Amino acid sequence: MTQQIYVAGDWVASNASETLDCVDPSTGEAFDKIANGNAQDVDAAVKAARAALPGWRSTPAGERAALLRKVAAAIVDNREDLAALETRDNGKPMAESYIDVDTIAAIFGMYADMADDLATNPEEVVETGGDVMEVTVARVPIGVIGMITPWNFPLEQFTWKVAPALAAGCTAVIKPSEFTSLSSLALARLMGEAGLPAGVLNVVTGTGPRVGEALVMHPGVDKVSFTGSTATGKQIMRGAAEDLKRVSLELGGKNPVIVFDDVDIDAAAEWVTFGAFVNQGQVCTATSRLLVHEAIADKFEARLAEVAANVKIGSGDTDAVKMGPLVSQSQYDKVMGYIETGRSEGARVLTGGGRPDEMDKGYYIAPTIFTDVTADMRVWREEIFGPVLSVMRFADEAEAIQLANDTPYGLAATVLSADEARTERVADALEAGITWQNCNNMVVIQAPWGGVKKSGMGRELGRWGLDAFLEPKQKTRWKAGGGVGWYDMKIA
Ligand code: NAD
């Protein structure tokens, strides 16, 4: 039976008869179906979110916090099922699905604390330097949020948006990726069971052109919070401009990792392969461009090849597996196409380069490293979103920084060196929203996440993630004795 959608607190059949298969990427076989919803579904969901807004917005923030804590507890109680579902739908190793489940429980808890803080500190005082006015700033919920997420971290992306939005007092309609909708539906179910009032959260499944566009264009939506590719992000921004909706965009990346000649080669090779291949390289912050100092390049590449060739690949539920299959046939085809492009551009395959020998089904691609890469090659410039690492060499710090910043993207950047003054200096010079020194691809839930340049606008996580769903509202109170109107006022 086709999964239902969640509208106004009820599980209902979509108005559309079309369905989409949920495919297990380790076998290529369908195991469930979701609705390929339509504009009518979106309209019902947005109306439900609008109807729920006055009640939710005026629910004391402390009560909203209590509900978010119940959701966090329900996630902990359902850890096994959520992780297994995520692995089956997305393909990622179970160890990573467990990390995702544990992280989202922590995120619901963190935003519950921030909702409590909103309750105790609802307004900030602005110092004006005089005594005729008292000025405060309240933080008010933006309203109904349209949320659109990709398929690489479905549980996380749902939570990075839904938890802070609901903490802020907003209501929401979310459209998860059509490739991985099941865990979002499961979380919505847990939230409903935890007592979330009807309409505060609605989930409509389906493709971008059918459901995503209808959500972006709906006049009842106040803000669109989008995570996905830069190409789709541009379309969303154009669509949102029609009603001047607010937008937050978490987009793509082609992130550099710079390795200086003073590193511990074994440790650096671990960080580099982790950053390039974790989650099969389907990570917006994957460090897929390696810049290595020429003095250690031969030795470092040899070590990288060894580490990459030893990464255990298999279905996500296999013991100790580090890489599973890619999410879908289309992503598999896209990444294989890029590997062919790299070869035809003249790059050399150091290791990998296609399907692992022992795998006869599923969307598996071996960790692939290209050397002899030049800065004009497509494998160096374009986001591949798969397990493909391209390597260039540099002679000095200035050249490393120049090559690292020579990209339209600006999401994340990593620098590895034993010299901490240098890592600090280089991190400051890198054009990226997130920098890592002597580590790689750390997700710190208390810190801002997001990019500069064509990697997007706005930030998620931490207090920045909450601010994304609040508008500052100025409240100026005039005091007796301050004069009146025109030129009689004492401004100070
Ligand atoms: P995508 O842009 O193809 O799709 C993302 C979502 O947008 C999906 O739900 C899709 O159905 C929807 N969509 C597609 N076309 C649409 C349209 N015209 N209008 C409205 N919605 C539409 O991206 P993807 O392939 O699912 O995800 C991979 C991309 O996401 C990569 O570029 C990656 O870097 C990016 N990403 C960024 C972050 C971040 O935090 N910056 C995190 C994860 C993924």
Residues whose N, C-alpha, C, O or C-beta is under 5 A from the ligand:
A	BS01	NAD	I148 T149 P150 W151 K175 P176 S177 E178 G206 T207 G208 P209 G212 E213 T227 G228 S229 T230 T232 Q235 E250 L251 G252 G253 C284 S455
